[in-house]
Amino acid sequence: MPSSTRPDTTPHLQSRLPSVGTTIFTVMSALAAERGAVNLGQGFPDFDCDPALVGAVSAAMKQGLNQYPPMAGVPALREAIARKIDRIYGHAYDAGTEITITAGATQAILTAILCSVHPGDEVIVIEPAYDSYLPSIELAGGKAVFVQMDVSAQGYAVPWTKVANAVTNKTRLIMINSPHNPTGSVLREQDIKALADIVRGTDILILSDEVYEHMVYDGRRHESVCRHPELASRSFVVSSFGKTYHVTGWKVGYVAAPAALSAEFRKVHQFNVFTVNTPVQHGLAAYMADPAPYLDLPAFYQHKRDLFRSRLERTRFRLLPSDGTYFQCVEYSAISDQPEAEFAKWLTSEIGVAAIPVSAFYHQPKESGIVRFCFAKKDETLNTALDRLAKL
């Protein structure tokens, strides 16, 4: 048939991510909206950021700072990040060659993987894990090697012996996340020592997802790999202004890494997003002059955690520890024997509170009878949800 008369059809496209479909977050948020449920599923605040931060961004716009910034980010912001890391963790990164501003943490994670993982390389992923990790590895042509966290009444813990046993001569990268989404666990000093023992004397890199770095509770300190020179020398450290300053929709984060790693990161970054929103970067740089907003964040969120836990303990849920992040995991066997996804849908539809099944954070759903709530909400939102959960 001549091309001029061929019926219009969409050409076949072989998917790069054939196993990816609609995420549980989209499903649960849509169900929550449909049923008028309090959405404690997706991890974002329902309150505003500091008006001073909006004012700083607005001032940058009015000053005409609206064109492309340098590819690696506005120098003033990179310098502010370097000062913060040095002040808190005692590690001196060079702002010019070792700090890169990204379009959120998810882009940072993808770019770090794309610049370091080649087809056939293995990446150790500790599950449950944030849902962007596996697709990023697949896009790079790498092979994910999964190690599942241990879970008990004391919470979730990384089984470092199993991580060590998962290492082969093909291991290129180990991905860690602390404070941990979805479990709310945090790595301790002994965890960091165990990780250092595993990678010492190898060419294995580390991708350390630390987007909840300022949400660690009960007087504990965040064990950033930045604190540990042996690990910092081989690590991409990822953080997020969206999480720290309650502006998840701005999608601005950063990566700190040694100069040699940052150089490779930037090669991919420049053709991935090239650069990031200029006035927001200038506004963040000005706002960071005062460290109080991030230094006060643990107390701010611990109040919400304690409010949420104190009332949730009166229900039939069994609470797991929440040592960091703004997430609370609960075990529900005293309430239902439904699979996690079905229980979360029932909770949303019948009780009016949306949660996320932790099984969704495994590459193959694993049933543990645990769901995750987000407490990054106004106190009145939390109390409304708790009033409904009191029925349980």
SULCORLIN-V747352 format. One record per run of one state. SS is the DSSP state (alpha for helix, beta for strand, coil for the rest). FROM is the first residue (numbers start at 1). LEN is the number of residues. Records with the same first field share a line. If there is no record, write none. Layout:
SS = FROM-LEN  FROM-LEN
This chain:
coil = 1-2  6-18  36-2  40-11  63-12  90-5  103-1  117-5  128-4  141-2  149-1  153-2  158-2  167-4  178-11  200-5  210-6  217-8  228-1  233-2  245-3  251-2  257-2  273-5  288-4  296-1  313-5  320-4  325-2  332-8  352-1  355-1  362-8  375-4  390-3
alpha = 3-3  24-12  51-12  75-15  95-4  104-13  132-9  160-7  189-11  225-3  229-4  241-4  248-3  259-14  278-10  292-4  297-16  340-12  358-4  379-11
beta = 38-2  99-4  122-6  143-6  150-3  155-3  171-7  205-5  216-1  235-6  253-4  318-2  324-1  327-5  353-2  356-2  370-5
